[in-house]
Amino acid sequence: MQALHSPWAIAPFILLVNLPFGYWRTRCRKLSFAWFAAIHVPVLLAIALRLVLGIAFSFWVLPVYALAFVAGQATGGWIRNRCGG
């Protein structure tokens, strides 16, 4: 269980959580409420996950979280565009 308390452990979860939001975001009108929600709700979910697991915030791991966020959003959008929807 100690591995889940590592800041690195939640990066894959951040990526996975962002997949459906990236999928949704690609069909939202840019700068609409839905578009902003598709980008910002997963941020709140990642913060909540970090707090629930008791992982302290560290600036050194922030780029990893940002990369996981962008990768999840981009992959979700790619899936929607590639597979139709």
Backbone as XML, in Angstrom:
<?xml version="1.0"?>
<chain id="A" units="angstrom">
  <residue number="1" name="MET">
    <atom name="N" x="0.822" y="-1.211" z="0.000"/>
    <atom name="CA" x="0.000" y="0.000" z="0.000"/>
    <atom name="C" x="0.858" y="1.263" z="0.000"/>
  </residue>
  <residue number="2" name="GLN">
    <atom name="N" x="2.117" y="1.121" z="0.413"/>
    <atom name="CA" x="3.005" y="2.279" z="0.461"/>
    <atom name="C" x="3.217" y="2.871" z="-0.928"/>
  </residue>
  <residue number="3" name="ALA">
    <atom name="N" x="3.224" y="2.039" z="-1.955"/>
    <atom name="CA" x="3.451" y="2.526" z="-3.319"/>
    <atom name="C" x="2.376" y="3.511" z="-3.755"/>
  </residue>
  <residue number="4" name="LEU">
    <atom name="N" x="1.155" y="3.357" z="-3.249"/>
    <atom name="CA" x="0.089" y="4.288" z="-3.617"/>
    <atom name="C" x="0.266" y="5.657" z="-2.975"/>
  </residue>
  <residue number="5" name="HIS">
    <atom name="N" x="1.139" y="5.750" z="-1.994"/>
    <atom name="CA" x="1.353" y="7.036" z="-1.339"/>
    <atom name="C" x="2.501" y="7.816" z="-1.962"/>
  </residue>
  <residue number="6" name="SER">
    <atom name="N" x="3.039" y="7.306" z="-3.044"/>
    <atom name="CA" x="4.074" y="8.008" z="-3.773"/>
    <atom name="C" x="3.420" y="9.004" z="-4.732"/>
  </residue>
  <residue number="7" name="PRO">
    <atom name="N" x="3.987" y="10.200" z="-4.854"/>
    <atom name="CA" x="3.432" y="11.161" z="-5.819"/>
    <atom name="C" x="3.432" y="10.620" z="-7.247"/>
  </residue>
  <residue number="8" name="TRP">
    <atom name="N" x="4.361" y="9.731" z="-7.567"/>
    <atom name="CA" x="4.448" y="9.160" z="-8.910"/>
    <atom name="C" x="3.313" y="8.183" z="-9.172"/>
  </residue>
  <residue number="9" name="ALA">
    <atom name="N" x="2.744" y="7.627" z="-8.123"/>
    <atom name="CA" x="1.732" y="6.577" z="-8.278"/>
    <atom name="C" x="0.425" y="7.102" z="-8.860"/>
  </residue>
  <residue number="10" name="ILE">
    <atom name="N" x="0.134" y="8.383" z="-8.663"/>
    <atom name="CA" x="-1.157" y="8.868" z="-9.165"/>
    <atom name="C" x="-1.084" y="9.417" z="-10.588"/>
  </residue>
  <residue number="11" name="ALA">
    <atom name="N" x="0.102" y="9.525" z="-11.154"/>
    <atom name="CA" x="0.219" y="9.999" z="-12.546"/>
    <atom name="C" x="-0.558" y="9.110" z="-13.519"/>
  </residue>
  <residue number="12" name="PRO">
    <atom name="N" x="-0.484" y="7.771" z="-13.413"/>
    <atom name="CA" x="-1.300" y="6.950" z="-14.324"/>
    <atom name="C" x="-2.806" y="7.159" z="-14.116"/>
  </residue>
  <residue number="13" name="PHE">
    <atom name="N" x="-3.216" y="7.394" z="-12.886"/>
    <atom name="CA" x="-4.631" y="7.662" z="-12.620"/>
    <atom name="C" x="-5.056" y="8.987" z="-13.243"/>
  </residue>
  <residue number="14" name="ILE">
    <atom name="N" x="-4.182" y="9.978" z="-13.175"/>
    <atom name="CA" x="-4.482" y="11.270" z="-13.803"/>
    <atom name="C" x="-4.670" y="11.080" z="-15.306"/>
  </residue>
  <residue number="15" name="LEU">
    <atom name="N" x="-3.795" y="10.306" z="-15.918"/>
    <atom name="CA" x="-3.918" y="10.039" z="-17.352"/>
    <atom name="C" x="-5.244" y="9.342" z="-17.651"/>
  </residue>
  <residue number="16" name="LEU">
    <atom name="N" x="-5.571" y="8.309" z="-16.898"/>
    <atom name="CA" x="-6.805" y="7.553" z="-17.138"/>
    <atom name="C" x="-8.060" y="8.389" z="-16.912"/>
  </residue>
  <residue number="17" name="VAL">
    <atom name="N" x="-8.039" y="9.229" z="-15.892"/>
    <atom name="CA" x="-9.199" y="10.082" z="-15.612"/>
    <atom name="C" x="-9.410" y="11.082" z="-16.738"/>
  </residue>
  <residue number="18" name="ASN">
    <atom name="N" x="-8.337" y="11.524" z="-17.356"/>
    <atom name="CA" x="-8.438" y="12.525" z="-18.419"/>
    <atom name="C" x="-8.894" y="11.967" z="-19.755"/>
  </residue>
  <residue number="19" name="LEU">
    <atom name="N" x="-8.815" y="10.656" z="-19.955"/>
    <atom name="CA" x="-9.234" y="10.074" z="-21.235"/>
    <atom name="C" x="-10.684" y="10.415" z="-21.594"/>
  </residue>
  <residue number="20" name="PRO">
    <atom name="N" x="-11.660" y="10.146" z="-20.715"/>
    <atom name="CA" x="-13.039" y="10.479" z="-21.107"/>
    <atom name="C" x="-13.275" y="11.979" z="-21.224"/>
  </residue>
  <residue number="21" name="PHE">
    <atom name="N" x="-12.554" y="12.767" z="-20.439"/>
    <atom name="CA" x="-12.731" y="14.217" z="-20.530"/>
    <atom name="C" x="-12.136" y="14.764" z="-21.818"/>
  </residue>
  <residue number="22" name="GLY">
    <atom name="N" x="-11.014" y="14.200" z="-22.277"/>
    <atom name="CA" x="-10.448" y="14.582" z="-23.568"/>
    <atom name="C" x="-11.350" y="14.159" z="-24.712"/>
  </residue>
  <residue number="23" name="TYR">
    <atom name="N" x="-11.954" y="12.982" z="-24.568"/>
    <atom name="CA" x="-12.912" y="12.475" z="-25.555"/>
    <atom name="C" x="-14.084" y="13.439" z="-25.676"/>
  </residue>
  <residue number="24" name="TRP">
    <atom name="N" x="-14.598" y="13.889" z="-24.538"/>
    <atom name="CA" x="-15.734" y="14.809" z="-24.504"/>
    <atom name="C" x="-15.339" y="16.187" z="-25.038"/>
  </residue>
  <residue number="25" name="ARG">
    <atom name="N" x="-14.153" y="16.684" z="-24.628"/>
    <atom name="CA" x="-13.713" y="18.038" z="-24.953"/>
    <atom name="C" x="-13.610" y="18.275" z="-26.453"/>
  </residue>
  <residue number="26" name="THR">
    <atom name="N" x="-13.251" y="17.237" z="-27.217"/>
    <atom name="CA" x="-13.029" y="17.444" z="-28.650"/>
    <atom name="C" x="-14.286" y="17.874" z="-29.398"/>
  </residue>
  <residue number="27" name="ARG">
    <atom name="N" x="-15.442" y="17.550" z="-28.865"/>
    <atom name="CA" x="-16.695" y="17.924" z="-29.529"/>
    <atom name="C" x="-17.380" y="19.134" z="-28.887"/>
  </residue>
  <residue number="28" name="CYS">
    <atom name="N" x="-16.741" y="19.723" z="-27.903"/>
    <atom name="CA" x="-17.302" y="20.920" z="-27.267"/>
    <atom name="C" x="-16.842" y="22.157" z="-28.037"/>
  </residue>
  <residue number="29" name="ARG">
    <atom name="N" x="-17.703" y="23.145" z="-28.070"/>
    <atom name="CA" x="-17.324" y="24.423" z="-28.692"/>
    <atom name="C" x="-16.228" y="25.051" z="-27.840"/>
  </residue>
  <residue number="30" name="LYS">
    <atom name="N" x="-15.146" y="25.483" z="-28.477"/>
    <atom name="CA" x="-14.008" y="26.042" z="-27.756"/>
    <atom name="C" x="-14.432" y="27.253" z="-26.916"/>
  </residue>
  <residue number="31" name="LEU">
    <atom name="N" x="-13.934" y="27.287" z="-25.695"/>
    <atom name="CA" x="-14.180" y="28.327" z="-24.695"/>
    <atom name="C" x="-15.615" y="28.329" z="-24.162"/>
  </residue>
  <residue number="32" name="SER">
    <atom name="N" x="-16.371" y="27.275" z="-24.448"/>
    <atom name="CA" x="-17.715" y="27.149" z="-23.874"/>
    <atom name="C" x="-17.593" y="26.614" z="-22.441"/>
  </residue>
  <residue number="33" name="PHE">
    <atom name="N" x="-18.709" y="26.630" z="-21.718"/>
    <atom name="CA" x="-18.714" y="26.103" z="-20.349"/>
    <atom name="C" x="-18.323" y="24.626" z="-20.339"/>
  </residue>
  <residue number="34" name="ALA">
    <atom name="N" x="-18.847" y="23.849" z="-21.279"/>
    <atom name="CA" x="-18.543" y="22.414" z="-21.339"/>
    <atom name="C" x="-17.057" y="22.195" z="-21.616"/>
  </residue>
  <residue number="35" name="TRP">
    <atom name="N" x="-16.475" y="22.991" z="-22.474"/>
    <atom name="CA" x="-15.052" y="22.883" z="-22.796"/>
    <atom name="C" x="-14.203" y="23.152" z="-21.558"/>
  </residue>
  <residue number="36" name="PHE">
    <atom name="N" x="-14.546" y="24.231" z="-20.816"/>
    <atom name="CA" x="-13.820" y="24.533" z="-19.576"/>
    <atom name="C" x="-14.013" y="23.432" z="-18.545"/>
  </residue>
  <residue number="37" name="ALA">
    <atom name="N" x="-15.209" y="22.882" z="-18.465"/>
    <atom name="CA" x="-15.477" y="21.791" z="-17.520"/>
    <atom name="C" x="-14.659" y="20.561" z="-17.880"/>
  </residue>
  <residue number="38" name="ALA">
    <atom name="N" x="-14.566" y="20.253" z="-19.160"/>
    <atom name="CA" x="-13.812" y="19.079" z="-19.598"/>
    <atom name="C" x="-12.328" y="19.201" z="-19.267"/>
  </residue>
  <residue number="39" name="ILE">
    <atom name="N" x="-11.846" y="20.411" z="-19.167"/>
    <atom name="CA" x="-10.441" y="20.631" z="-18.832"/>
    <atom name="C" x="-10.236" y="20.709" z="-17.324"/>
  </residue>
  <residue number="40" name="HIS">
    <atom name="N" x="-11.131" y="21.368" z="-16.601"/>
    <atom name="CA" x="-10.884" y="21.658" z="-15.193"/>
    <atom name="C" x="-11.441" y="20.639" z="-14.205"/>
  </residue>
  <residue number="41" name="VAL">
    <atom name="N" x="-12.482" y="19.918" z="-14.547"/>
    <atom name="CA" x="-13.015" y="18.901" z="-13.619"/>
    <atom name="C" x="-11.968" y="17.825" z="-13.326"/>
  </residue>
  <residue number="42" name="PRO">
    <atom name="N" x="-11.221" y="17.333" z="-14.329"/>
    <atom name="CA" x="-10.207" y="16.329" z="-13.982"/>
    <atom name="C" x="-9.095" y="16.871" z="-13.082"/>
  </residue>
  <residue number="43" name="VAL">
    <atom name="N" x="-8.822" y="18.167" z="-13.160"/>
    <atom name="CA" x="-7.838" y="18.767" z="-12.251"/>
    <atom name="C" x="-8.341" y="18.650" z="-10.823"/>
  </residue>
  <residue number="44" name="LEU">
    <atom name="N" x="-9.608" y="18.968" z="-10.622"/>
    <atom name="CA" x="-10.195" y="18.851" z="-9.281"/>
    <atom name="C" x="-10.203" y="17.405" z="-8.808"/>
  </residue>
  <residue number="45" name="LEU">
    <atom name="N" x="-10.475" y="16.470" z="-9.710"/>
    <atom name="CA" x="-10.455" y="15.054" z="-9.348"/>
    <atom name="C" x="-9.042" y="14.601" z="-8.958"/>
  </residue>
  <residue number="46" name="ALA">
    <atom name="N" x="-8.035" y="15.080" z="-9.662"/>
    <atom name="CA" x="-6.653" y="14.723" z="-9.339"/>
    <atom name="C" x="-6.245" y="15.298" z="-7.981"/>
  </residue>
  <residue number="47" name="ILE">
    <atom name="N" x="-6.667" y="16.520" z="-7.703"/>
    <atom name="CA" x="-6.376" y="17.117" z="-6.395"/>
    <atom name="C" x="-7.078" y="16.339" z="-5.294"/>
  </residue>
  <residue number="48" name="ALA">
    <atom name="N" x="-8.331" y="15.983" z="-5.527"/>
    <atom name="CA" x="-9.075" y="15.204" z="-4.527"/>
    <atom name="C" x="-8.412" y="13.851" z="-4.286"/>
  </residue>
  <residue number="49" name="LEU">
    <atom name="N" x="-7.973" y="13.188" z="-5.339"/>
    <atom name="CA" x="-7.301" y="11.901" z="-5.196"/>
    <atom name="C" x="-6.024" y="12.050" z="-4.379"/>
  </residue>
  <residue number="50" name="ARG">
    <atom name="N" x="-5.269" y="13.083" z="-4.675"/>
    <atom name="CA" x="-4.032" y="13.328" z="-3.931"/>
    <atom name="C" x="-4.308" y="13.571" z="-2.451"/>
  </residue>
  <residue number="51" name="LEU">
    <atom name="N" x="-5.360" y="14.329" z="-2.162"/>
    <atom name="CA" x="-5.702" y="14.608" z="-0.769"/>
    <atom name="C" x="-6.224" y="13.366" z="-0.055"/>
  </residue>
  <residue number="52" name="VAL">
    <atom name="N" x="-7.052" y="12.576" z="-0.728"/>
    <atom name="CA" x="-7.598" y="11.356" z="-0.126"/>
    <atom name="C" x="-6.472" y="10.381" z="0.206"/>
  </residue>
  <residue number="53" name="LEU">
    <atom name="N" x="-5.492" y="10.282" z="-0.681"/>
    <atom name="CA" x="-4.375" y="9.369" z="-0.447"/>
    <atom name="C" x="-3.334" y="9.947" z="0.509"/>
  </residue>
  <residue number="54" name="GLY">
    <atom name="N" x="-3.488" y="11.217" z="0.853"/>
    <atom name="CA" x="-2.557" y="11.847" z="1.792"/>
    <atom name="C" x="-1.200" y="12.159" z="1.191"/>
  </residue>
  <residue number="55" name="ILE">
    <atom name="N" x="-1.177" y="12.426" z="-0.097"/>
    <atom name="CA" x="0.080" y="12.739" z="-0.774"/>
    <atom name="C" x="0.292" y="14.244" z="-0.726"/>
  </residue>
  <residue number="56" name="ALA">
    <atom name="N" x="1.409" y="14.649" z="-0.150"/>
    <atom name="CA" x="1.722" y="16.068" z="-0.037"/>
    <atom name="C" x="2.052" y="16.638" z="-1.416"/>
  </residue>
  <residue number="57" name="PHE">
    <atom name="N" x="1.733" y="17.914" z="-1.619"/>
    <atom name="CA" x="2.023" y="18.581" z="-2.888"/>
    <atom name="C" x="3.515" y="18.832" z="-2.987"/>
  </residue>
  <residue number="58" name="SER">
    <atom name="N" x="4.079" y="18.565" z="-4.135"/>
    <atom name="CA" x="5.490" y="18.836" z="-4.405"/>
    <atom name="C" x="5.607" y="19.476" z="-5.777"/>
  </residue>
  <residue number="59" name="PHE">
    <atom name="N" x="6.325" y="20.594" z="-5.829"/>
    <atom name="CA" x="6.498" y="21.264" z="-7.115"/>
    <atom name="C" x="7.312" y="20.422" z="-8.087"/>
  </residue>
  <residue number="60" name="TRP">
    <atom name="N" x="8.195" y="19.566" z="-7.598"/>
    <atom name="CA" x="9.046" y="18.775" z="-8.477"/>
    <atom name="C" x="8.264" y="17.722" z="-9.250"/>
  </residue>
  <residue number="61" name="VAL">
    <atom name="N" x="7.088" y="17.331" z="-8.758"/>
    <atom name="CA" x="6.304" y="16.312" z="-9.454"/>
    <atom name="C" x="5.208" y="16.946" z="-10.327"/>
  </residue>
  <residue number="62" name="LEU">
    <atom name="N" x="5.024" y="18.232" z="-10.220"/>
    <atom name="CA" x="4.004" y="18.934" z="-10.996"/>
    <atom name="C" x="4.168" y="18.746" z="-12.509"/>
  </residue>
  <residue number="63" name="PRO">
    <atom name="N" x="5.377" y="18.790" z="-13.058"/>
    <atom name="CA" x="5.505" y="18.537" z="-14.503"/>
    <atom name="C" x="5.040" y="17.130" z="-14.909"/>
  </residue>
  <residue number="64" name="VAL">
    <atom name="N" x="5.228" y="16.154" z="-14.047"/>
    <atom name="CA" x="4.769" y="14.789" z="-14.344"/>
    <atom name="C" x="3.245" y="14.760" z="-14.391"/>
  </residue>
  <residue number="65" name="TYR">
    <atom name="N" x="2.601" y="15.427" z="-13.427"/>
    <atom name="CA" x="1.137" y="15.488" z="-13.409"/>
    <atom name="C" x="0.624" y="16.224" z="-14.640"/>
  </residue>
  <residue number="66" name="ALA">
    <atom name="N" x="1.286" y="17.318" z="-15.006"/>
    <atom name="CA" x="0.864" y="18.086" z="-16.181"/>
    <atom name="C" x="1.024" y="17.252" z="-17.452"/>
  </residue>
  <residue number="67" name="LEU">
    <atom name="N" x="2.100" y="16.497" z="-17.552"/>
    <atom name="CA" x="2.305" y="15.635" z="-18.714"/>
    <atom name="C" x="1.229" y="14.550" z="-18.772"/>
  </residue>
  <residue number="68" name="ALA">
    <atom name="N" x="0.899" y="13.951" z="-17.625"/>
    <atom name="CA" x="-0.152" y="12.932" z="-17.587"/>
    <atom name="C" x="-1.501" y="13.538" z="-17.961"/>
  </residue>
  <residue number="69" name="PHE">
    <atom name="N" x="-1.757" y="14.761" z="-17.508"/>
    <atom name="CA" x="-3.004" y="15.457" z="-17.836"/>
    <atom name="C" x="-3.110" y="15.688" z="-19.346"/>
  </residue>
  <residue number="70" name="VAL">
    <atom name="N" x="-2.072" y="16.248" z="-19.922"/>
    <atom name="CA" x="-2.080" y="16.557" z="-21.360"/>
    <atom name="C" x="-2.145" y="15.270" z="-22.182"/>
  </residue>
  <residue number="71" name="ALA">
    <atom name="N" x="-1.407" y="14.242" z="-21.765"/>
    <atom name="CA" x="-1.427" y="12.971" z="-22.495"/>
    <atom name="C" x="-2.818" y="12.346" z="-22.462"/>
  </residue>
  <residue number="72" name="GLY">
    <atom name="N" x="-3.489" y="12.414" z="-21.315"/>
    <atom name="CA" x="-4.842" y="11.869" z="-21.212"/>
    <atom name="C" x="-5.834" y="12.641" z="-22.055"/>
  </residue>
  <residue number="73" name="GLN">
    <atom name="N" x="-5.759" y="13.956" z="-22.020"/>
    <atom name="CA" x="-6.649" y="14.793" z="-22.822"/>
    <atom name="C" x="-6.409" y="14.545" z="-24.315"/>
  </residue>
  <residue number="74" name="ALA">
    <atom name="N" x="-5.142" y="14.524" z="-24.720"/>
    <atom name="CA" x="-4.817" y="14.337" z="-26.138"/>
    <atom name="C" x="-5.213" y="12.938" z="-26.617"/>
  </residue>
  <residue number="75" name="THR">
    <atom name="N" x="-4.963" y="11.930" z="-25.803"/>
    <atom name="CA" x="-5.301" y="10.563" z="-26.195"/>
    <atom name="C" x="-6.814" y="10.384" z="-26.281"/>
  </residue>
  <residue number="76" name="GLY">
    <atom name="N" x="-7.534" y="10.944" z="-25.319"/>
    <atom name="CA" x="-8.996" y="10.875" z="-25.373"/>
    <atom name="C" x="-9.551" y="11.550" z="-26.612"/>
  </residue>
  <residue number="77" name="GLY">
    <atom name="N" x="-9.004" y="12.709" z="-26.958"/>
    <atom name="CA" x="-9.418" y="13.402" z="-28.181"/>
    <atom name="C" x="-9.055" y="12.621" z="-29.426"/>
  </residue>
  <residue number="78" name="TRP">
    <atom name="N" x="-7.867" y="12.020" z="-29.415"/>
    <atom name="CA" x="-7.428" y="11.216" z="-30.552"/>
    <atom name="C" x="-8.372" y="10.021" z="-30.757"/>
  </residue>
  <residue number="79" name="ILE">
    <atom name="N" x="-8.737" y="9.370" z="-29.657"/>
    <atom name="CA" x="-9.644" y="8.218" z="-29.745"/>
    <atom name="C" x="-10.963" y="8.639" z="-30.370"/>
  </residue>
  <residue number="80" name="ARG">
    <atom name="N" x="-11.494" y="9.765" z="-29.927"/>
    <atom name="CA" x="-12.782" y="10.224" z="-30.472"/>
    <atom name="C" x="-12.671" y="10.546" z="-31.960"/>
  </residue>
  <residue number="81" name="ASN">
    <atom name="N" x="-11.606" y="11.240" z="-32.333"/>
    <atom name="CA" x="-11.428" y="11.622" z="-33.737"/>
    <atom name="C" x="-11.117" y="10.421" z="-34.617"/>
  </residue>
  <residue number="82" name="ARG">
    <atom name="N" x="-10.375" y="9.470" z="-34.097"/>
    <atom name="CA" x="-9.963" y="8.305" z="-34.867"/>
    <atom name="C" x="-11.082" y="7.274" z="-35.009"/>
  </residue>
  <residue number="83" name="CYS">
    <atom name="N" x="-11.812" y="7.056" z="-33.926"/>
    <atom name="CA" x="-12.822" y="6.000" z="-33.913"/>
    <atom name="C" x="-14.231" y="6.523" z="-34.193"/>
  </residue>
  <residue number="84" name="GLY">
    <atom name="N" x="-14.360" y="7.799" z="-34.366"/>
    <atom name="CA" x="-15.673" y="8.377" z="-34.634"/>
    <atom name="C" x="-16.438" y="8.651" z="-33.352"/>
  </residue>
  <residue number="85" name="GLY">
    <atom name="N" x="-17.458" y="9.401" z="-33.476"/>
    <atom name="CA" x="-18.229" y="9.693" z="-32.272"/>
    <atom name="C" x="-19.008" y="10.943" z="-32.354"/>
  </residue>
</chain>
